[in-house]
Amino acid sequence: MAVTGERGGGTGGTCPACGGRDLATVLEVGSAEAAQHFVLAEADPGRHEQLERHIRKLWGGERCRVLRCRTCGFGHAEPFVGGDATFYGLAYQRTHYPADKWEHRITLEALAPGDYRPRTLLEVGAGDGAFLRRLPRSAFRPEDVFATEYSEYGRRAIRDLGIRCEAVDVRELPAEHDGRYDVLCLFQVLEHLDRPDAVLERLAAMARAGSSLFVGVPGDRRVDFFERHGALLDMPPNHLTRWTREALRLFGARHGWNLVDHRVEVEPILPLARRFLSYRYQRAAQRPGSLANRIRAMGASPARLALDAAWVALTLPGAAPALVRLRRDAGGDSQWARFEREG
């Protein structure tokens, strides 16, 4: 069974963000529970079994902890090992990407004021190019933009924009990219990556003096609130790190990136409440034999959709206390940071 809630004193390790030694365990989970988070055994036993075996291989065992630094709030998985192509192929069956993200909009606003000279841009993990599609062509010509993306579907969509896109780890980009980029972007990517020091070091090498780095990561208050109130866990090996403003500031500064702006999404209450209730239902469905589990195992159908809605309605009274505090305590789904390169 997954164990949640901060407990324990120092773990003997150090925080990768600030170097602090006061770490506490906030989540402990087994490989079978992690696999159940992504693929229900009751719905697809073969894929679930394959995924559970692969997670054990990634972890080198059956257990994983998430540790939080009490000094800067940074959280990281231990073992600190990210999902690979096999993991994502088993865990997700992605057919589309969000067409609009809050962090895309505010990054475009930050890039807009009056500077229309041609600039170079790198986006890491660019999805299907939703952000790149919205860039002003007067400032970012396709030949001056480069993207990385593992999804074949995403790479095709980006290449259709005339933009070069490769399935490559950003840490492995060759020296031809060094000192090249005015703008670098990672939207909902950093939390998936192990060896984040190597990521920021490589980005620093590829940046020009005075360049900007834009980062979007999950909101730390939202993750904590959802986990404490029975919604989905922020599960490794998909998400490996949990960021606070202070952790972002300290981590960036170590690699020559100065934090100049940080914002947390202010989300309308209705979409936030719908997502909380949906994630609460999905968390309940991970418990074998539960009513939610039996409903979700039915597979997609109109009857299943009706039962989904019925379960949420029947359990609404139990969710009401959390819903009352949702807007105040959970914050937004995302946080955004803008860094500038020294020199």
N, C-alpha and C positions, 0 to 999 in steps of 0.2 A: 504494500500500500504506500502511495506517495505520502511523505511527511512534510507538512508545510508549517511555517511560522518560525521567526528568528529564535535561535536557542544556542546555548553553548558559549564558552569564552573563546580565547584565541585558539586557532587551529594549527599554529606552527608555521603557516605560510605567510606570504606577503602579498599585499594588494598590487596588481599589475598597473594600476593607475597612479597611486600616490606613494606606494612603498610601505604603507601602514601595516601593522602586524595584528591589529585587533579585528579579526574576521569571525563572523558568525554564520552558521548554516541556516539558510532560509528555505531550502527545499532539498529533499532527498527522494530519489525515485529509482525504481528498478527498470530494467530493459523491457520487460513485458508490459509494464504500465506505460512506458514511453511509446512503445509500438501501438498500444491501445489508444493513445491520444491521437495518433495520426490515422490509423486504420483499425476499425473495430474487428476483432476476431470473429464475432458473430455474423458480420456482414461479408467478410472476405478472408476466411481463415488461411488460405494459402499465402496471400500477400502479407497478411499480418505475421505469419510465421517467418517468412523471408526477412521482413523488416526487423523483427525482434532479433534474429540471428545476426543481422548486419549491425544493429546498434551495439550488441555485445562485442562484436569485432572492433568497432570504432572505439568503444570504451575500454577494451581489454578486460572486460568483466561485466557483472550484472548490475552495478550500482553507479549512480552519479549524484553528486551534490552540487548545489548552487550556493556559493559563499558570498557574503556581503561585507564590505569594509565599513566599519562603524565610523571611520574618519571622513571619507569622501562619498560614501554611499555606493561605490562601484560594486557591481555583482558579476561573478563569473562562474562558469561551470568547471567542475573538477571531476573527471578528466576534462582538460581544456582542449577538446577535439571537435572540430566542426563536421557537419554532414558533408558527404561527398556526392558525386553524381548518382551513385547507386542508391544512396539514402533518399535523395530528392525524387528519383524516379519511382521508388516504392511508396514514399510517404504522400506524394501529391500527384494528382492527375490534372495539371493546370491546362486550361483551354483559353484563358484570357487574363489580362492585367487590368488594374484600375485605370480608367481613362483620365481621372483627375485626382490629384493629391494636394492637400493643404500645403505641404512643404514645397511642391512645385510652384504654387502660386506666389508664395512669399519670396522664393528665390528669384523668380522672374521680376518681381517688383524691385528686389535689391539690385538686379542687373540693369534695370531700365533707365535710371536717371542720366539722360543726356550724353552718354558715351556710346556712339555708334561706330567707332573705329572697329575694323575687323579684329576679332579676338579668337584665341584657341581654347578649346574646351574638351575635357575628358569626363565621361560619366561611367562609373563603375557599377555593373549590375543594372543595366539600363532598361530591363524589361522588354516591352515592345516599342520603346521610343516615345512614350506619352509625353515626357518632358522635352525631349529633343524636338519633337514635332512642333512645339510651341515657341521655340527660340526665334527671335527676330533674325531673319536671314541677312539683314543689313549689317549685323554685328557678328553673327556666327555662320559663316559660309560652310556648307556641308564638307568641303575639303579640309576645313580647319577644325573639324570635330571628330573625336574618336570615342568609341564605346566598347565596353566589354559586356558580354551576356552569354550564359551557358545554354539558355533555351534556344533550340533551333528555330522554333516559331518566332521568338523575339528577334533573333538575328536577322531573319528574312525581312521582318517588318522594318527594322532599322536600316538595312541595306537598301530597301525600297525608297528611303528618304535620300539616298545618295551618300550616306554616312558609312564610313568604314567601321565594322563591328567584328570582334573576334571573341571566340570562346577561350579565354585565357585568364588565369589568376593574375590580378593586378600586380602582385609581388613579383611575377615572372615576366613582366613587360620588358622588352630589350632596351638597350641604351639609346636607341634612336629616339626614344620618348623623353630623355632627360632634358630638363630646362626648357620644355616646350610649351607648357600650358599656363594660360592666364586664369582659367576657372576650372576647378575640379569638384565633382559632385558624387556623393554617395547617399542615396535615399533609401532608407530601410535596408541597408546592406551591412553596415558595420557590426550590428549585433549578431550577424551570422558567421563572422570570421574569427578563426583562431589566429594566434600570432598578430594581434592588432598593432604591436610595436613595429613589426616589419611592414605593415600596411602604411602607417603614417610615415615611416622612413622612406618608403618607395615614392609615396605621393610628394614628399618634400623634395626628393631628387628630380621629379618630373615637373615641378612647379617653377615658374619664373619668379624673380624677386617682385614682391608686392602683389602676388596672385591671391585669389580668394578660394577657400575651401568651404563648401556647403554640405552639411551633414544632417540627415533626418534619421532619428531613432525612435523607438517606442517611448511613450511617456512613462516615466518611472512611477509616478503616483497611480496612474491607471493600472499598470501591471500589479502593483501591490494591492490595490483595492479589489480588483477582479479575483485575484488568488485568495484573498482573505474572506471573500463573500461567495465562494462556491462556483465561480466562473472558471474558464479554461486557464490552465497553468501556462506559464511562459516556458515552454518545454525544450530542453536540450535533446538531441544535438542540433535542433533547428536554430534556436536562439541561444548563444553562448554568453553574451554579455548584457548587463543592465546598466544604463548610464544615467547619471545625474548631471546637473549643470557643473558642479564642482569637479566631478570626475572628467568631464569633457575638457574643462579648462586646464586642469593639471596635466592631463594626458597630451593635449595639443601642445602645451608650452614645452614639454620635454623634447618635442620634435620641431621646434621653431615655428609653431602655429599659434598666433595670439587670438584668443576668443574676443570678438568685438561685438557680437550680438547673440542673444539666446532668447527663444520664445517657446511657449507651450501653447498648443492648439486649444482654442476655446470652442468647444463643440456644442451644437444645439442639443438640448436635452433629449428630444425624441429619438434621433439616430443613436445617441449614446445609450439610452435606455433599451432600445431594440437590440443593440449589439450585446449589452450586458445580459439580457434575458436569453438571447440565442446562445451565448457562450456558457451560460449557466445550464441550459438544457444539454448542450454538447458534453459538458463535464459530467453531468448526471448519467448520460448515455454510456459513459466509459465504464460504469459499474456493472459487471456481468450479472444478468438476471433481473436488473431493475426494469421498471416499466419503460423508462426512456430508452434503455438499451434494447428492449424487445421492439419498440417502435422503430428505432433507427436501423435495426437489422432487417427491416422489411424491404429496404430498397426504395428507390424513388418511385412515387405513384401519387395520384390525387388523394387516395385514402391516407397515405403516409403524411402528406402535407396537412391534411385535416387533423390527424392525430398529433402532429407536431404542435399545431396551434392549440389544441385542446390541452396538452400537457402544460404548456406555458400558462394558459389561463387558469388551470386548476392549481398551479403552484405559485400564482401571483401573490397571494397573501403572505407566503413565506419570504418572498423577495421584497416585499414592500418596505421594510426598514432600511434595506440597502439602497433601494431606489430613492428614498427620501434624501439620503446623503450623497447620492451619486454625483451630481453636478458640483457640489462643494468639495468633496473629498477625492474624487477620481481624476480630476483634471481632464486633459484631452488625450486623444489616441496617440499623438505624436509630439515630439519636441524637435526643435530646429536650432542649429548652431551655425554661425558664420565665423570663420577664422581667416586671418590675413597672414601672409607669409612675411617673415622678417627680411629686411634687406632691401 
